[in-house]
Amino acid sequence: MIDLFKRLDELRGKDPCGIYHLKINNKSYIGSSYNIKKRLRRHRFMLKGNRHDNKHLQNLYNKYQTCEYEILELCNNTINNLELRKLEKSWIEKFNNNINLDCPVKGIGGTNEKPIYQYSKQGSLIKLWPSAMIAARELNIHFAPIHACANPNVKQSKSAYGYVWSYEPLINYKYECNTGSNLQTREVHLYLKEGAYVQSFKSLSDCARYIADDINYKGNWKTIRTNIAYVLQKPLTRNVRKKYKASYNKALTLTKALSTGS
């Protein structure tokens, strides 16, 4: 076991995917991540700040002021989310002294878990899921967009991953697409980081999709769209995925485009 609160030198230059084990006073917490190093840093940050979401782990740390870790199994980062969670569950079952609060396959549990309806954009019911977390893990998609779509307090998200989600049954529902309604739809011009002009796009979304395809991005292309929107506020100092820069002005080079105002 290795001290969690020392420098993670053994993981320097690595982004291991797989199953890890945290241990405090012979109590075990099992977790999984596509980037174990990043996840361990977050555990460390949350424990030090006394705000870890696992109250048992936090109480143990508060009492003993120590935590050790080890990597139990490495996986290829192409493994889908559900299979990774199933592997995590199998490791949890091997530790009788674990303090995990929930089943990594079934969902978050407790009062936070409630049924969610999955509809087509035409309003047809596809499935009633036990929770948004279970739906996300079974479909190998992210939980947050589903919850944002279903959350009545979030007005911007009308669909997620091509479906409409709701915590309540929908009656006479009419889908209204507002993709990009909170974004500027001005033409966007893409440049290499070195300044050479690449291509122009009618919208931030079109530009984001192009970059996602070009770099073979595995996440949601909308994340890149957010990156571009931020870059357009400070084009002199920010890159898009370490390869591009963007401007609302078109020129043969980025420098000339910026000189006309972006």
LOMI-447477 format. One record per residue (C-alpha): x, y, z; residue number from 1. Coordinates in Angstrom, 3 decimals. Example, Ala and Ser with C-alpha at 12.3 -4.5 7.8 and 13.67 -1.06 7.14 Angstrom:
BEGIN
rec xx 12.300	yy -4.500	zz 7.800	num 1
rec xx 13.670	yy -1.060	zz 7.140	num 2
end
This chain:
BEGIN
rec xx 0.000	yy 0.000	zz 0.000	num 1
rec xx 1.133	yy 3.568	zz -0.741	num 2
rec xx 0.453	yy 6.720	zz 1.274	num 3
rec xx -2.260	yy 8.671	zz -0.555	num 4
rec xx -1.046	yy 11.979	zz 0.836	num 5
rec xx 2.466	yy 11.775	zz -0.527	num 6
rec xx 3.393	yy 12.718	zz -4.076	num 7
rec xx 2.061	yy 10.214	zz -6.592	num 8
rec xx 5.499	yy 9.748	zz -8.151	num 9
rec xx 4.779	yy 6.147	zz -9.145	num 10
rec xx 1.947	yy 7.451	zz -11.383	num 11
rec xx 3.920	yy 10.310	zz -12.935	num 12
rec xx 3.397	yy 10.395	zz -16.685	num 13
rec xx 0.688	yy 7.739	zz -16.469	num 14
rec xx -3.112	yy 7.855	zz -16.663	num 15
rec xx -4.058	yy 4.333	zz -15.559	num 16
rec xx -7.599	yy 3.061	zz -16.037	num 17
rec xx -8.986	yy 0.386	zz -13.734	num 18
rec xx -9.839	yy -0.503	zz -10.144	num 19
rec xx -8.214	yy 1.003	zz -7.060	num 20
rec xx -8.361	yy 0.385	zz -3.298	num 21
rec xx -8.278	yy 2.914	zz -0.459	num 22
rec xx -7.543	yy 1.636	zz 3.049	num 23
rec xx -7.844	yy 3.244	zz 6.480	num 24
rec xx -7.465	yy 1.172	zz 9.663	num 25
rec xx -8.238	yy -2.087	zz 7.816	num 26
rec xx -11.414	yy -0.635	zz 6.271	num 27
rec xx -11.538	yy -0.756	zz 2.475	num 28
rec xx -13.047	yy 1.515	zz -0.157	num 29
rec xx -13.057	yy 0.195	zz -3.743	num 30
rec xx -13.383	yy 2.495	zz -6.723	num 31
rec xx -12.993	yy 2.567	zz -10.492	num 32
rec xx -11.904	yy 5.280	zz -12.868	num 33
rec xx -10.715	yy 5.900	zz -16.410	num 34
rec xx -7.993	yy 8.039	zz -14.830	num 35
rec xx -7.031	yy 6.636	zz -11.432	num 36
rec xx -4.385	yy 9.298	zz -10.805	num 37
rec xx -6.915	yy 12.090	zz -11.226	num 38
rec xx -9.459	yy 10.261	zz -9.055	num 39
rec xx -6.922	yy 9.705	zz -6.264	num 40
rec xx -6.091	yy 13.398	zz -6.255	num 41
rec xx -9.769	yy 14.189	zz -5.881	num 42
rec xx -10.131	yy 11.735	zz -2.965	num 43
rec xx -7.184	yy 13.450	zz -1.318	num 44
rec xx -8.641	yy 16.912	zz -1.896	num 45
rec xx -12.092	yy 15.940	zz -0.571	num 46
rec xx -10.733	yy 14.171	zz 2.507	num 47
rec xx -8.490	yy 17.089	zz 3.430	num 48
rec xx -11.414	yy 19.470	zz 3.013	num 49
rec xx -13.681	yy 17.297	zz 5.198	num 50
rec xx -16.287	yy 17.058	zz 2.435	num 51
rec xx -15.931	yy 13.576	zz 0.997	num 52
rec xx -19.268	yy 12.161	zz -0.185	num 53
rec xx -18.547	yy 8.837	zz 1.555	num 54
rec xx -19.192	yy 9.705	zz 5.205	num 55
rec xx -17.619	yy 6.488	zz 6.499	num 56
rec xx -14.363	yy 7.136	zz 4.656	num 57
rec xx -14.364	yy 10.755	zz 5.805	num 58
rec xx -14.963	yy 9.797	zz 9.456	num 59
rec xx -12.135	yy 7.278	zz 9.337	num 60
rec xx -9.759	yy 9.842	zz 7.885	num 61
rec xx -10.789	yy 12.436	zz 10.471	num 62
rec xx -9.991	yy 9.926	zz 13.206	num 63
rec xx -6.732	yy 8.412	zz 11.919	num 64
rec xx -5.433	yy 11.182	zz 9.611	num 65
rec xx -4.063	yy 8.646	zz 7.142	num 66
rec xx -5.104	yy 6.805	zz 3.991	num 67
rec xx -3.282	yy 4.301	zz 1.773	num 68
rec xx -4.008	yy 3.144	zz -1.753	num 69
rec xx -3.151	yy 0.464	zz -4.262	num 70
rec xx -4.210	yy -0.308	zz -7.813	num 71
rec xx -6.006	yy -3.650	zz -7.901	num 72
rec xx -6.458	yy -4.111	zz -11.640	num 73
rec xx -5.560	yy -2.184	zz -14.764	num 74
rec xx -7.926	yy -2.031	zz -17.733	num 75
rec xx -7.769	yy -0.837	zz -21.303	num 76
rec xx -9.285	yy 2.648	zz -21.414	num 77
rec xx -11.581	yy 1.504	zz -24.228	num 78
rec xx -13.598	yy -0.570	zz -21.734	num 79
rec xx -17.182	yy 0.685	zz -21.570	num 80
rec xx -18.533	yy 2.262	zz -18.413	num 81
rec xx -20.893	yy -0.572	zz -17.502	num 82
rec xx -18.185	yy -3.247	zz -17.793	num 83
rec xx -15.846	yy -1.143	zz -15.660	num 84
rec xx -18.560	yy -0.803	zz -13.024	num 85
rec xx -19.229	yy -4.546	zz -13.080	num 86
rec xx -15.530	yy -5.158	zz -12.525	num 87
rec xx -15.581	yy -2.723	zz -9.615	num 88
rec xx -18.537	yy -4.595	zz -8.127	num 89
rec xx -16.697	yy -7.923	zz -8.332	num 90
rec xx -13.764	yy -6.431	zz -6.397	num 91
rec xx -16.097	yy -4.926	zz -3.774	num 92
rec xx -17.506	yy -8.402	zz -3.174	num 93
rec xx -14.008	yy -9.717	zz -2.461	num 94
rec xx -13.546	yy -7.305	zz 0.467	num 95
rec xx -15.718	yy -8.112	zz 3.478	num 96
rec xx -14.608	yy -4.969	zz 5.291	num 97
rec xx -15.543	yy -2.494	zz 2.561	num 98
rec xx -17.227	yy 0.817	zz 3.309	num 99
rec xx -18.689	yy 1.521	zz -0.145	num 100
rec xx -22.091	yy 3.147	zz 0.175	num 101
rec xx -23.711	yy 1.870	zz -3.002	num 102
rec xx -23.662	yy -0.723	zz -5.750	num 103
rec xx -21.532	yy 0.617	zz -8.625	num 104
rec xx -23.819	yy -1.048	zz -11.188	num 105
rec xx -27.269	yy -0.278	zz -9.816	num 106
rec xx -26.795	yy 3.377	zz -9.005	num 107
rec xx -26.372	yy 5.920	zz -6.274	num 108
rec xx -29.043	yy 4.519	zz -3.952	num 109
rec xx -30.736	yy 6.141	zz -0.997	num 110
rec xx -33.061	yy 9.120	zz -1.226	num 111
rec xx -31.262	yy 10.442	zz -4.324	num 112
rec xx -32.397	yy 7.528	zz -6.457	num 113
rec xx -35.746	yy 7.953	zz -8.173	num 114
rec xx -37.340	yy 6.593	zz -11.363	num 115
rec xx -36.788	yy 8.416	zz -14.632	num 116
rec xx -38.715	yy 8.161	zz -17.903	num 117
rec xx -36.948	yy 7.881	zz -21.253	num 118
rec xx -38.945	yy 9.177	zz -24.240	num 119
rec xx -38.292	yy 9.617	zz -27.929	num 120
rec xx -38.370	yy 13.193	zz -29.213	num 121
rec xx -41.786	yy 12.354	zz -30.647	num 122
rec xx -43.065	yy 11.688	zz -27.134	num 123
rec xx -43.180	yy 7.874	zz -27.189	num 124
rec xx -42.209	yy 6.170	zz -23.939	num 125
rec xx -39.143	yy 3.983	zz -24.437	num 126
rec xx -38.435	yy 2.823	zz -20.898	num 127
rec xx -38.945	yy 3.615	zz -17.234	num 128
rec xx -35.580	yy 3.327	zz -15.478	num 129
rec xx -35.093	yy 2.856	zz -11.710	num 130
rec xx -32.780	yy 5.891	zz -11.713	num 131
rec xx -30.866	yy 8.227	zz -13.999	num 132
rec xx -27.610	yy 6.679	zz -12.788	num 133
rec xx -28.724	yy 3.183	zz -13.764	num 134
rec xx -29.854	yy 4.428	zz -17.186	num 135
rec xx -26.495	yy 6.155	zz -17.717	num 136
rec xx -24.501	yy 3.069	zz -16.763	num 137
rec xx -26.623	yy 0.627	zz -18.766	num 138
rec xx -26.521	yy 2.830	zz -21.878	num 139
rec xx -22.842	yy 3.752	zz -21.348	num 140
rec xx -23.548	yy 7.492	zz -21.331	num 141
rec xx -23.020	yy 10.237	zz -18.760	num 142
rec xx -25.433	yy 10.860	zz -15.896	num 143
rec xx -25.264	yy 14.671	zz -15.751	num 144
rec xx -26.936	yy 15.500	zz -19.126	num 145
rec xx -29.775	yy 13.059	zz -18.346	num 146
rec xx -30.390	yy 14.656	zz -14.975	num 147
rec xx -30.173	yy 18.172	zz -16.446	num 148
rec xx -32.777	yy 17.255	zz -19.067	num 149
rec xx -35.120	yy 15.763	zz -16.455	num 150
rec xx -34.587	yy 18.479	zz -13.849	num 151
rec xx -37.561	yy 20.914	zz -14.029	num 152
rec xx -35.344	yy 23.710	zz -12.718	num 153
rec xx -33.069	yy 23.489	zz -15.770	num 154
rec xx -34.741	yy 25.286	zz -18.652	num 155
rec xx -32.019	yy 24.965	zz -21.318	num 156
rec xx -31.802	yy 21.177	zz -21.699	num 157
rec xx -34.692	yy 19.715	zz -23.677	num 158
rec xx -32.998	yy 16.451	zz -24.661	num 159
rec xx -29.900	yy 14.390	zz -23.947	num 160
rec xx -28.272	yy 11.785	zz -26.198	num 161
rec xx -31.194	yy 12.006	zz -28.618	num 162
rec xx -33.884	yy 11.331	zz -26.011	num 163
rec xx -36.178	yy 13.266	zz -23.718	num 164
rec xx -35.868	yy 12.431	zz -20.005	num 165
rec xx -38.299	yy 13.216	zz -17.207	num 166
rec xx -38.816	yy 12.355	zz -13.539	num 167
rec xx -42.575	yy 12.657	zz -14.133	num 168
rec xx -44.772	yy 11.104	zz -16.876	num 169
rec xx -45.118	yy 13.386	zz -19.905	num 170
rec xx -48.594	yy 14.026	zz -21.303	num 171
rec xx -49.099	yy 15.684	zz -24.704	num 172
rec xx -45.416	yy 16.568	zz -24.783	num 173
rec xx -44.078	yy 18.610	zz -27.695	num 174
rec xx -40.320	yy 18.653	zz -28.190	num 175
rec xx -38.742	yy 22.048	zz -28.807	num 176
rec xx -35.121	yy 22.077	zz -29.875	num 177
rec xx -33.163	yy 24.967	zz -28.409	num 178
rec xx -29.653	yy 23.696	zz -29.103	num 179
rec xx -27.356	yy 26.648	zz -29.109	num 180
rec xx -30.062	yy 29.084	zz -28.030	num 181
rec xx -27.706	yy 30.389	zz -25.368	num 182
rec xx -24.734	yy 30.528	zz -27.750	num 183
rec xx -23.730	yy 33.031	zz -30.397	num 184
rec xx -24.443	yy 31.719	zz -33.902	num 185
rec xx -21.888	yy 33.919	zz -35.643	num 186
rec xx -19.560	yy 32.302	zz -38.136	num 187
rec xx -16.482	yy 30.835	zz -36.458	num 188
rec xx -13.054	yy 30.572	zz -38.087	num 189
rec xx -10.596	yy 27.902	zz -37.020	num 190
rec xx -6.807	yy 28.201	zz -37.038	num 191
rec xx -3.941	yy 25.958	zz -36.086	num 192
rec xx -2.201	yy 26.922	zz -32.862	num 193
rec xx 0.714	yy 28.202	zz -34.961	num 194
rec xx -1.665	yy 30.618	zz -36.741	num 195
rec xx -2.483	yy 29.039	zz -40.130	num 196
rec xx -6.129	yy 29.261	zz -41.245	num 197
rec xx -7.944	yy 25.901	zz -41.338	num 198
rec xx -11.646	yy 26.286	zz -42.060	num 199
rec xx -14.764	yy 28.361	zz -41.359	num 200
rec xx -17.986	yy 27.127	zz -39.754	num 201
rec xx -21.504	yy 28.492	zz -39.496	num 202
rec xx -21.696	yy 27.908	zz -35.753	num 203
rec xx -19.796	yy 26.887	zz -32.636	num 204
rec xx -21.481	yy 23.483	zz -32.795	num 205
rec xx -20.268	yy 22.776	zz -36.344	num 206
rec xx -16.748	yy 23.798	zz -35.366	num 207
rec xx -16.849	yy 21.600	zz -32.251	num 208
rec xx -18.016	yy 18.554	zz -34.207	num 209
rec xx -15.197	yy 19.034	zz -36.715	num 210
rec xx -12.559	yy 19.183	zz -33.980	num 211
rec xx -14.046	yy 16.165	zz -32.177	num 212
rec xx -13.822	yy 14.106	zz -35.374	num 213
rec xx -10.353	yy 15.395	zz -36.208	num 214
rec xx -8.792	yy 14.497	zz -32.862	num 215
rec xx -10.936	yy 11.368	zz -32.390	num 216
rec xx -12.412	yy 12.799	zz -29.197	num 217
rec xx -14.064	yy 10.123	zz -27.048	num 218
rec xx -16.188	yy 12.466	zz -24.929	num 219
rec xx -19.203	yy 14.617	zz -25.751	num 220
rec xx -18.452	yy 17.110	zz -28.542	num 221
rec xx -20.434	yy 19.744	zz -26.603	num 222
rec xx -17.531	yy 19.922	zz -24.155	num 223
rec xx -15.358	yy 21.159	zz -27.018	num 224
rec xx -18.071	yy 23.651	zz -27.948	num 225
rec xx -17.786	yy 25.089	zz -24.449	num 226
rec xx -13.995	yy 25.263	zz -24.871	num 227
rec xx -14.365	yy 27.217	zz -28.105	num 228
rec xx -16.869	yy 29.645	zz -26.576	num 229
rec xx -14.368	yy 30.366	zz -23.800	num 230
rec xx -11.489	yy 30.701	zz -26.252	num 231
rec xx -13.407	yy 33.296	zz -28.252	num 232
rec xx -13.448	yy 35.499	zz -25.159	num 233
rec xx -9.646	yy 35.354	zz -24.773	num 234
rec xx -8.241	yy 34.218	zz -28.147	num 235
rec xx -4.721	yy 35.471	zz -27.480	num 236
rec xx -4.115	yy 33.214	zz -24.504	num 237
rec xx -6.288	yy 30.098	zz -24.888	num 238
rec xx -5.951	yy 27.020	zz -27.075	num 239
rec xx -8.606	yy 24.532	zz -28.155	num 240
rec xx -7.437	yy 20.982	zz -27.404	num 241
rec xx -3.783	yy 22.069	zz -27.664	num 242
rec xx -4.032	yy 22.127	zz -31.477	num 243
rec xx -6.325	yy 24.988	zz -32.518	num 244
rec xx -7.315	yy 28.569	zz -31.880	num 245
rec xx -10.553	yy 30.236	zz -32.988	num 246
rec xx -11.760	yy 33.692	zz -33.978	num 247
rec xx -14.948	yy 35.409	zz -35.147	num 248
rec xx -12.817	yy 37.136	zz -37.792	num 249
rec xx -11.416	yy 35.476	zz -40.878	num 250
rec xx -7.892	yy 35.952	zz -42.258	num 251
rec xx -5.081	yy 33.843	zz -43.687	num 252
rec xx -3.411	yy 33.797	zz -40.273	num 253
rec xx -4.717	yy 34.078	zz -36.743	num 254
rec xx -2.538	yy 37.120	zz -36.032	num 255
rec xx -4.209	yy 39.128	zz -38.794	num 256
rec xx -7.648	yy 37.991	zz -37.682	num 257
rec xx -7.027	yy 39.121	zz -34.136	num 258
rec xx -5.646	yy 42.451	zz -35.280	num 259
rec xx -9.097	yy 43.281	zz -36.695	num 260
rec xx -10.771	yy 42.468	zz -33.371	num 261
rec xx -12.298	yy 39.144	zz -32.345	num 262
end
